[in-house]
């Protein structure tokens, strides 16, 4: 996965952290959790606030579907 795979990242985060409310996750933790995903393989320098916001929104959407 790359930073731009926001939906795939959101699904993986939802599976890895099922009891977490994505609205309560700060961007530092979110970035670290993404980089710790087993299928994630991208340059940490390519991450910015817009990407983290997109991931957070996608994750919230995943939670709403549950």
N, C-alpha and C positions, 0 to 999 in steps of 0.2 A: 504494500500500500504506500501511496505517496500522500503528501499533504493535501493535494487536490481531491483525493478520494473521500470527500467528507461524509457521504452516506455510509460507505464501507467502514470508515473509522467509527462513526456513530454506532453502528450495529455491533462492532467489536467491543466498544466501550460499554454498551448496554449489557452485553454478555459477560464481560469481565467485572463489571461493577453494577450488578442488578439492583442493589438496594440504595444506590446513590441518586439523589435528585440533581440532574445536570444544571439546574438553575442555581444551585448552591456551590458549584465547583469554581474555584478561582482559576485564572488562566495559567498560572504557574503549575498548579497540580494537573490541569487538563493537558498541558504540553508534555509534562513528564509521563503521564499515563499513556498518551498517544505513542510517545517514543518507546515505551516499554511493551507495547503490543507485539506479539511474536511475528506477525506478518508485516509490520511496519518497517520500511526501509527507504528513508529519505534523509536529506541533509537537514539537520536542525536549523541551520541558518536560513532555510527557505520558509520558515514559519513566521507568520505575523499575526497581528490582532484580528485582521479580517478573516483569516483562515480559522483561527480559534473560535471566533463568533459563529462562523458557518458550521463548524463541527458541533458547537453547543446547540445551535438551533436544530440541526439534524437530529441530535441526540434527544432533544426535547420532543421532537416529532415521533421518534421511536417510542419514547415513554408514553406518549399520548395514544399510540396504537395498541399498547399492551393492555 
